[in-house]
């Protein structure tokens, strides 16, 4: 990712409008997270749909990603 190479290390992915997520989408997010973490960066996900949140729970990825219920929460510094 060009942005990471340019020094941007904090990202928020807004998944509020996502209605379907499969292993391809999860794999893309995991790949991005790995790349960001190698540069000590941070990736936050905004998930509001129950069915999408359930996918992260079933796969155990809710332990891997920082997941927020709203964009405002994700924008709040930790």
Backbone atoms as SQL, in Angstrom:
CREATE TABLE atoms (id INTEGER PRIMARY KEY, chain TEXT, resi INTEGER, resn TEXT, atom TEXT, x REAL, y REAL, z REAL);
INSERT INTO atoms VALUES
  (1, 'A', 1, 'UNK', 'N', 0.841, -1.183, 0.000),
  (2, 'A', 1, 'UNK', 'CA', 0.000, 0.000, 0.000),
  (3, 'A', 1, 'UNK', 'C', 0.882, 1.240, 0.000),
  (4, 'A', 2, 'UNK', 'N', 0.614, 2.062, -0.932),
  (5, 'A', 2, 'UNK', 'CA', 1.403, 3.271, -1.102),
  (6, 'A', 2, 'UNK', 'C', 1.318, 4.194, 0.116),
  (7, 'A', 3, 'UNK', 'N', 0.148, 4.281, 0.727),
  (8, 'A', 3, 'UNK', 'CA', -0.023, 5.172, 1.881),
  (9, 'A', 3, 'UNK', 'C', 0.869, 4.754, 3.047),
  (10, 'A', 4, 'UNK', 'N', 1.005, 3.451, 3.258),
  (11, 'A', 4, 'UNK', 'CA', 1.870, 2.969, 4.341),
  (12, 'A', 4, 'UNK', 'C', 3.315, 3.351, 4.052),
  (13, 'A', 5, 'UNK', 'N', 3.733, 3.165, 2.823),
  (14, 'A', 5, 'UNK', 'CA', 5.094, 3.531, 2.421),
  (15, 'A', 5, 'UNK', 'C', 5.350, 5.028, 2.582),
  (16, 'A', 6, 'UNK', 'N', 4.282, 5.830, 2.485),
  (17, 'A', 6, 'UNK', 'CA', 4.406, 7.271, 2.662),
  (18, 'A', 6, 'UNK', 'C', 4.357, 7.678, 4.128),
  (19, 'A', 7, 'UNK', 'N', 4.203, 6.703, 5.021),
  (20, 'A', 7, 'UNK', 'CA', 4.237, 7.003, 6.447),
  (21, 'A', 7, 'UNK', 'C', 2.888, 7.107, 7.125),
  (22, 'A', 8, 'UNK', 'N', 1.817, 6.880, 6.407),
  (23, 'A', 8, 'UNK', 'CA', 0.485, 6.897, 7.040),
  (24, 'A', 8, 'UNK', 'C', 0.262, 5.540, 7.681),
  (25, 'A', 9, 'UNK', 'N', 0.012, 5.551, 8.986),
  (26, 'A', 9, 'UNK', 'CA', -0.038, 4.290, 9.716),
  (27, 'A', 9, 'UNK', 'C', -1.327, 4.069, 10.489),
  (28, 'A', 10, 'UNK', 'N', -2.246, 4.999, 10.442),
  (29, 'A', 10, 'UNK', 'CA', -3.533, 4.834, 11.124),
  (30, 'A', 10, 'UNK', 'C', -4.642, 4.869, 10.086),
  (31, 'A', 11, 'UNK', 'N', -5.440, 3.786, 10.059),
  (32, 'A', 11, 'UNK', 'CA', -6.490, 3.655, 9.073),
  (33, 'A', 11, 'UNK', 'C', -7.797, 3.240, 9.722),
  (34, 'A', 12, 'UNK', 'N', -8.878, 3.719, 9.145),
  (35, 'A', 12, 'UNK', 'CA', -10.220, 3.295, 9.544),
  (36, 'A', 12, 'UNK', 'C', -10.910, 2.794, 8.284),
  (37, 'A', 13, 'UNK', 'N', -11.439, 1.579, 8.356),
  (38, 'A', 13, 'UNK', 'CA', -12.209, 1.026, 7.251),
  (39, 'A', 13, 'UNK', 'C', -13.663, 1.016, 7.693),
  (40, 'A', 14, 'UNK', 'N', -14.477, 1.754, 6.968),
  (41, 'A', 14, 'UNK', 'CA', -15.897, 1.896, 7.293),
  (42, 'A', 14, 'UNK', 'C', -16.687, 0.823, 6.548),
  (43, 'A', 15, 'UNK', 'N', -17.157, -0.172, 7.277),
  (44, 'A', 15, 'UNK', 'CA', -17.898, -1.283, 6.691),
  (45, 'A', 15, 'UNK', 'C', -19.404, -1.172, 6.952),
  (46, 'A', 16, 'UNK', 'N', -19.867, 0.022, 7.275),
  (47, 'A', 16, 'UNK', 'CA', -21.285, 0.183, 7.619),
  (48, 'A', 16, 'UNK', 'C', -22.223, -0.187, 6.476),
  (49, 'A', 17, 'UNK', 'N', -21.817, -0.004, 5.258),
  (50, 'A', 17, 'UNK', 'CA', -22.697, -0.303, 4.117),
  (51, 'A', 17, 'UNK', 'C', -22.455, -1.695, 3.531),
  (52, 'A', 18, 'UNK', 'N', -21.516, -2.424, 4.088),
  (53, 'A', 18, 'UNK', 'CA', -21.225, -3.761, 3.588),
  (54, 'A', 18, 'UNK', 'C', -22.334, -4.710, 4.021),
  (55, 'A', 19, 'UNK', 'N', -22.905, -5.417, 3.052),
  (56, 'A', 19, 'UNK', 'CA', -23.992, -6.360, 3.343),
  (57, 'A', 19, 'UNK', 'C', -23.559, -7.807, 3.192),
  (58, 'A', 20, 'UNK', 'N', -22.371, -8.038, 2.624),
  (59, 'A', 20, 'UNK', 'CA', -21.868, -9.386, 2.421),
  (60, 'A', 20, 'UNK', 'C', -20.366, -9.388, 2.591),
  (61, 'A', 21, 'UNK', 'N', -19.850, -10.386, 3.302),
  (62, 'A', 21, 'UNK', 'CA', -18.402, -10.520, 3.480),
  (63, 'A', 21, 'UNK', 'C', -18.079, -12.001, 3.396),
  (64, 'A', 22, 'UNK', 'N', -17.121, -12.346, 2.527),
  (65, 'A', 22, 'UNK', 'CA', -16.699, -13.737, 2.426),
  (66, 'A', 22, 'UNK', 'C', -15.210, -13.842, 2.747),
  (67, 'A', 23, 'UNK', 'N', -14.646, -15.014, 2.516),
  (68, 'A', 23, 'UNK', 'CA', -13.243, -15.238, 2.869),
  (69, 'A', 23, 'UNK', 'C', -12.299, -14.336, 2.078),
  (70, 'A', 24, 'UNK', 'N', -12.691, -13.946, 0.885),
  (71, 'A', 24, 'UNK', 'CA', -11.847, -13.046, 0.092),
  (72, 'A', 24, 'UNK', 'C', -11.741, -11.685, 0.776),
  (73, 'A', 25, 'UNK', 'N', -12.873, -11.147, 1.190),
  (74, 'A', 25, 'UNK', 'CA', -12.871, -9.860, 1.891),
  (75, 'A', 25, 'UNK', 'C', -12.114, -9.924, 3.200),
  (76, 'A', 26, 'UNK', 'N', -12.325, -11.006, 3.943),
  (77, 'A', 26, 'UNK', 'CA', -11.596, -11.174, 5.206),
  (78, 'A', 26, 'UNK', 'C', -10.096, -11.269, 4.955),
  (79, 'A', 27, 'UNK', 'N', -9.728, -11.997, 3.901),
  (80, 'A', 27, 'UNK', 'CA', -8.315, -12.137, 3.571),
  (81, 'A', 27, 'UNK', 'C', -7.661, -10.815, 3.212),
  (82, 'A', 28, 'UNK', 'N', -8.386, -9.980, 2.489),
  (83, 'A', 28, 'UNK', 'CA', -7.863, -8.646, 2.137),
  (84, 'A', 28, 'UNK', 'C', -7.627, -7.832, 3.403),
  (85, 'A', 29, 'UNK', 'N', -8.600, -7.845, 4.314),
  (86, 'A', 29, 'UNK', 'CA', -8.455, -7.080, 5.554),
  (87, 'A', 29, 'UNK', 'C', -7.307, -7.610, 6.415),
  (88, 'A', 30, 'UNK', 'N', -7.169, -8.929, 6.498),
  (89, 'A', 30, 'UNK', 'CA', -6.062, -9.519, 7.273),
  (90, 'A', 30, 'UNK', 'C', -4.726, -9.129, 6.652),
  (91, 'A', 31, 'UNK', 'N', -4.628, -9.169, 5.327),
  (92, 'A', 31, 'UNK', 'CA', -3.393, -8.777, 4.656),
  (93, 'A', 31, 'UNK', 'C', -3.026, -7.326, 4.916),
  (94, 'A', 32, 'UNK', 'N', -4.013, -6.460, 4.865),
  (95, 'A', 32, 'UNK', 'CA', -3.780, -5.040, 5.148),
  (96, 'A', 32, 'UNK', 'C', -3.330, -4.873, 6.591),
  (97, 'A', 33, 'UNK', 'N', -4.002, -5.554, 7.508),
  (98, 'A', 33, 'UNK', 'CA', -3.647, -5.451, 8.925),
  (99, 'A', 33, 'UNK', 'C', -2.212, -5.898, 9.165),
  (100, 'A', 34, 'UNK', 'N', -1.804, -7.000, 8.571),
  (101, 'A', 34, 'UNK', 'CA', -0.425, -7.483, 8.737),
  (102, 'A', 34, 'UNK', 'C', 0.581, -6.452, 8.250),
  (103, 'A', 35, 'UNK', 'N', 0.300, -5.880, 7.110),
  (104, 'A', 35, 'UNK', 'CA', 1.225, -4.887, 6.549),
  (105, 'A', 35, 'UNK', 'C', 1.305, -3.646, 7.432),
  (106, 'A', 36, 'UNK', 'N', 0.162, -3.204, 7.929),
  (107, 'A', 36, 'UNK', 'CA', 0.141, -2.027, 8.798),
  (108, 'A', 36, 'UNK', 'C', 0.877, -2.314, 10.103),
  (109, 'A', 37, 'UNK', 'N', 0.656, -3.484, 10.672),
  (110, 'A', 37, 'UNK', 'CA', 1.288, -3.829, 11.950),
  (111, 'A', 37, 'UNK', 'C', 2.800, -3.970, 11.837),
  (112, 'A', 38, 'UNK', 'N', 3.315, -4.376, 10.678),
  (113, 'A', 38, 'UNK', 'CA', 4.771, -4.472, 10.523),
  (114, 'A', 38, 'UNK', 'C', 5.417, -3.094, 10.600),
  (115, 'A', 39, 'UNK', 'N', 4.619, -2.064, 10.386),
  (116, 'A', 39, 'UNK', 'CA', 5.106, -0.685, 10.503),
  (117, 'A', 39, 'UNK', 'C', 4.596, -0.031, 11.791),
  (118, 'A', 40, 'UNK', 'N', 4.099, -0.877, 12.714),
  (119, 'A', 40, 'UNK', 'CA', 3.580, -0.420, 14.005),
  (120, 'A', 40, 'UNK', 'C', 2.397, 0.530, 13.848),
  (121, 'A', 41, 'UNK', 'N', 1.594, 0.283, 12.840),
  (122, 'A', 41, 'UNK', 'CA', 0.414, 1.104, 12.592),
  (123, 'A', 41, 'UNK', 'C', -0.834, 0.501, 13.210),
  (124, 'A', 42, 'UNK', 'N', -1.968, 1.091, 12.873),
  (125, 'A', 42, 'UNK', 'CA', -3.233, 0.672, 13.467),
  (126, 'A', 42, 'UNK', 'C', -4.335, 0.673, 12.410),
  (127, 'A', 43, 'UNK', 'N', -5.181, -0.352, 12.476),
  (128, 'A', 43, 'UNK', 'CA', -6.334, -0.464, 11.594),
  (129, 'A', 43, 'UNK', 'C', -7.570, -0.646, 12.451),
  (130, 'A', 44, 'UNK', 'N', -8.553, 0.212, 12.245),
  (131, 'A', 44, 'UNK', 'CA', -9.821, 0.127, 12.968),
  (132, 'A', 44, 'UNK', 'C', -10.932, -0.135, 11.971),
  (133, 'A', 45, 'UNK', 'N', -11.858, -1.002, 12.351),
  (134, 'A', 45, 'UNK', 'CA', -13.002, -1.312, 11.501),
  (135, 'A', 45, 'UNK', 'C', -14.275, -0.778, 12.143),
  (136, 'A', 46, 'UNK', 'N', -15.148, -0.214, 11.327),
  (137, 'A', 46, 'UNK', 'CA', -16.467, 0.209, 11.793),
  (138, 'A', 46, 'UNK', 'C', -17.473, -0.785, 11.215),
  (139, 'A', 47, 'UNK', 'N', -18.135, -1.527, 12.110),
  (140, 'A', 47, 'UNK', 'CA', -19.107, -2.530, 11.692),
  (141, 'A', 47, 'UNK', 'C', -20.395, -2.301, 12.473),
  (142, 'A', 48, 'UNK', 'N', -21.481, -2.087, 11.736),
  (143, 'A', 48, 'UNK', 'CA', -22.768, -1.871, 12.397),
  (144, 'A', 48, 'UNK', 'C', -23.772, -2.975, 12.097),
  (145, 'A', 49, 'UNK', 'N', -23.566, -3.707, 11.034),
  (146, 'A', 49, 'UNK', 'CA', -24.506, -4.775, 10.672),
  (147, 'A', 49, 'UNK', 'C', -24.198, -6.048, 11.458),
  (148, 'A', 50, 'UNK', 'N', -25.239, -6.588, 12.046),
  (149, 'A', 50, 'UNK', 'CA', -25.109, -7.771, 12.888),
  (150, 'A', 50, 'UNK', 'C', -24.517, -8.948, 12.118),
  (151, 'A', 51, 'UNK', 'N', -24.955, -9.140, 10.866),
  (152, 'A', 51, 'UNK', 'CA', -24.482, -10.283, 10.090),
  (153, 'A', 51, 'UNK', 'C', -22.996, -10.195, 9.759),
  (154, 'A', 52, 'UNK', 'N', -22.482, -8.987, 9.566),
  (155, 'A', 52, 'UNK', 'CA', -21.054, -8.809, 9.304),
  (156, 'A', 52, 'UNK', 'C', -20.265, -9.010, 10.596),
  (157, 'A', 53, 'UNK', 'N', -20.757, -8.466, 11.674),
  (158, 'A', 53, 'UNK', 'CA', -20.096, -8.642, 12.973),
  (159, 'A', 53, 'UNK', 'C', -20.027, -10.128, 13.327),
  (160, 'A', 54, 'UNK', 'N', -21.074, -10.867, 13.024),
  (161, 'A', 54, 'UNK', 'CA', -21.122, -12.302, 13.330),
  (162, 'A', 54, 'UNK', 'C', -20.026, -13.070, 12.586),
  (163, 'A', 55, 'UNK', 'N', -19.718, -12.670, 11.362),
  (164, 'A', 55, 'UNK', 'CA', -18.647, -13.317, 10.596),
  (165, 'A', 55, 'UNK', 'C', -17.308, -13.160, 11.312),
  (166, 'A', 56, 'UNK', 'N', -17.072, -11.975, 11.842),
  (167, 'A', 56, 'UNK', 'CA', -15.825, -11.740, 12.572),
  (168, 'A', 56, 'UNK', 'C', -15.796, -12.551, 13.863),
  (169, 'A', 57, 'UNK', 'N', -16.931, -12.719, 14.501),
  (170, 'A', 57, 'UNK', 'CA', -17.000, -13.531, 15.718),
  (171, 'A', 57, 'UNK', 'C', -16.783, -15.010, 15.398),
  (172, 'A', 58, 'UNK', 'N', -17.441, -15.510, 14.372),
  (173, 'A', 58, 'UNK', 'CA', -17.324, -16.929, 14.014),
  (174, 'A', 58, 'UNK', 'C', -15.905, -17.316, 13.606),
  (175, 'A', 59, 'UNK', 'N', -15.198, -16.405, 12.992),
  (176, 'A', 59, 'UNK', 'CA', -13.835, -16.679, 12.540),
  (177, 'A', 59, 'UNK', 'C', -12.789, -16.354, 13.607),
  (178, 'A', 60, 'UNK', 'N', -13.217, -15.742, 14.704),
  (179, 'A', 60, 'UNK', 'CA', -12.281, -15.347, 15.753),
  (180, 'A', 60, 'UNK', 'C', -11.545, -14.055, 15.447),
  (181, 'A', 61, 'UNK', 'N', -11.879, -13.438, 14.322),
  (182, 'A', 61, 'UNK', 'CA', -11.181, -12.204, 13.938),
  (183, 'A', 61, 'UNK', 'C', -11.587, -11.001, 14.782),
  (184, 'A', 62, 'UNK', 'N', -12.633, -11.127, 15.555),
  (185, 'A', 62, 'UNK', 'CA', -12.993, -10.023, 16.455),
  (186, 'A', 62, 'UNK', 'C', -11.931, -9.852, 17.544),
  (187, 'A', 63, 'UNK', 'N', -11.093, -10.871, 17.738),
  (188, 'A', 63, 'UNK', 'CA', -9.969, -10.754, 18.680),
  (189, 'A', 63, 'UNK', 'C', -8.746, -10.117, 18.022),
  (190, 'A', 64, 'UNK', 'N', -8.728, -10.106, 16.709),
  (191, 'A', 64, 'UNK', 'CA', -7.572, -9.618, 15.947),
  (192, 'A', 64, 'UNK', 'C', -7.729, -8.154, 15.562),
  (193, 'A', 65, 'UNK', 'N', -8.942, -7.783, 15.188),
  (194, 'A', 65, 'UNK', 'CA', -9.210, -6.421, 14.720),
  (195, 'A', 65, 'UNK', 'C', -9.793, -5.560, 15.833),
  (196, 'A', 66, 'UNK', 'N', -9.546, -4.276, 15.746),
  (197, 'A', 66, 'UNK', 'CA', -10.218, -3.298, 16.597),
  (198, 'A', 66, 'UNK', 'C', -11.515, -2.932, 15.889),
  (199, 'A', 67, 'UNK', 'N', -12.634, -3.330, 16.480),
  (200, 'A', 67, 'UNK', 'CA', -13.943, -3.137, 15.852),
  (201, 'A', 67, 'UNK', 'C', -14.750, -2.125, 16.656),
  (202, 'A', 68, 'UNK', 'N', -15.347, -1.174, 15.938),
  (203, 'A', 68, 'UNK', 'CA', -16.119, -0.106, 16.570),
  (204, 'A', 68, 'UNK', 'C', -17.537, -0.095, 16.022),
  (205, 'A', 69, 'UNK', 'N', -18.467, 0.362, 16.852),
  (206, 'A', 69, 'UNK', 'CA', -19.883, 0.413, 16.483),
  (207, 'A', 69, 'UNK', 'C', -20.261, 1.665, 15.701),
  (208, 'A', 70, 'UNK', 'N', -19.395, 2.670, 15.713),
  (209, 'A', 70, 'UNK', 'CA', -19.700, 3.912, 14.996),
  (210, 'A', 70, 'UNK', 'C', -18.401, 4.550, 14.510),
  (211, 'A', 71, 'UNK', 'N', -18.533, 5.381, 13.516),
  (212, 'A', 71, 'UNK', 'CA', -17.381, 6.105, 13.005),
  (213, 'A', 71, 'UNK', 'C', -16.833, 7.054, 14.050),
  (214, 'A', 72, 'UNK', 'N', -17.721, 7.686, 14.808),
  (215, 'A', 72, 'UNK', 'CA', -17.271, 8.583, 15.873),
  (216, 'A', 72, 'UNK', 'C', -16.398, 7.857, 16.885),
  (217, 'A', 73, 'UNK', 'N', -16.821, 6.647, 17.282),
  (218, 'A', 73, 'UNK', 'CA', -16.014, 5.864, 18.225),
  (219, 'A', 73, 'UNK', 'C', -14.650, 5.515, 17.630),
  (220, 'A', 74, 'UNK', 'N', -14.639, 5.147, 16.362),
  (221, 'A', 74, 'UNK', 'CA', -13.369, 4.780, 15.711),
  (222, 'A', 74, 'UNK', 'C', -12.435, 5.974, 15.584),
  (223, 'A', 75, 'UNK', 'N', -12.982, 7.155, 15.453),
  (224, 'A', 75, 'UNK', 'CA', -12.175, 8.370, 15.318),
  (225, 'A', 75, 'UNK', 'C', -11.622, 8.861, 16.648),
  (226, 'A', 76, 'UNK', 'N', -12.173, 8.390, 17.752),
  (227, 'A', 76, 'UNK', 'CA', -11.719, 8.814, 19.076),
  (228, 'A', 76, 'UNK', 'C', -10.360, 8.210, 19.370),
  (229, 'A', 77, 'UNK', 'N', -9.374, 9.034, 19.718),
  (230, 'A', 77, 'UNK', 'CA', -8.040, 8.492, 20.025),
  (231, 'A', 77, 'UNK', 'C', -8.099, 7.514, 21.206),
  (232, 'A', 78, 'UNK', 'N', -7.247, 6.482, 21.139),
  (233, 'A', 78, 'UNK', 'CA', -7.217, 5.504, 22.229),
  (234, 'A', 78, 'UNK', 'C', -6.362, 5.947, 23.377);
